[in-house]
Amino acid sequence: MSVEQKLAMLRQVNAETDSYRQRMRDLISAAQDDAEITDLADRLVAAGFRIDRNQPFVFEGAHFCQVLTARR
């Protein structure tokens, strides 16, 4: 592999890691704590929705995300 090919590969890896870093920032900024989840559920009910399910989703023993299912 030539030096130019190696540099091109490193530029590609750098671009991919920058994209990954931004996606992780977006996910972190979208995260909701328990109070925010409760507030969201309350707002949905006030808007005429019925909450069918509001519970943690556990993956490999860890709280991975919150499952909130609402219907009109």
Secondary structure as GFF3:
##gff-version 3
##sequence-region A 1 72
A	DSSP	alpha_helix	3	30	.	.	.	ID=ss1
A	DSSP	alpha_helix	34	46	.	.	.	ID=ss2
A	DSSP	beta_strand	50	59	.	.	.	ID=ss3
A	DSSP	beta_strand	62	71	.	.	.	ID=ss4
###
